[in-house]
């Protein structure tokens, strides 16, 4: 899957958010709306 097609989902306890693009995800990380402790996955992601 190419980066521009990737849709990222975010999981927090009892919540799922997304899909987000890579650009949106990076922006949310940069502004503190997402943290490195949030779980993220995308189609084709392996455990």
C-alpha positions as CSV (number, residue, x, y, z in Angstrom):
1,X,0.0,0.0,0.0
2,X,1.4,3.4,-0.9
3,X,1.7,6.2,1.7
4,X,-0.8,8.5,0.0
5,X,-3.5,5.8,0.0
6,X,-2.9,4.6,3.6
7,X,-5.7,5.2,6.0
8,X,-4.6,5.1,9.7
9,X,-7.0,4.3,12.5
10,X,-6.3,5.2,16.1
11,X,-7.4,3.3,19.2
12,X,-7.7,4.6,22.7
13,X,-9.5,2.8,25.6
14,X,-13.1,2.3,24.5
15,X,-12.6,4.6,21.4
16,X,-11.6,4.2,17.8
17,X,-10.9,7.2,15.6
18,X,-10.2,7.5,11.9
19,X,-9.5,6.9,9.2
20,X,-6.8,9.6,8.9
21,X,-4.2,10.2,6.2
22,X,-0.5,10.2,7.0
23,X,-0.5,14.0,6.8
24,X,-3.4,14.3,9.3
25,X,-1.8,11.8,11.6
26,X,1.5,13.7,11.6
27,X,-0.3,17.0,12.2
28,X,-2.2,15.5,15.1
29,X,1.1,14.2,16.6
30,X,2.8,17.5,16.1
31,X,0.0,19.4,17.9
32,X,-0.3,16.9,20.7
33,X,-3.8,15.6,19.7
34,X,-2.2,12.2,19.4
35,X,0.5,10.7,21.5
36,X,3.0,8.0,20.9
37,X,1.1,5.9,23.5
38,X,-2.0,5.8,21.2
39,X,-2.3,2.6,19.2
40,X,-2.4,3.0,15.4
41,X,-3.1,0.5,12.6
42,X,-3.8,0.4,8.9
43,X,-5.0,-2.2,6.4
44,X,-2.4,-4.8,6.0
45,X,-0.6,-4.0,9.3
46,X,0.7,-7.1,11.0
47,X,0.7,-7.6,14.8
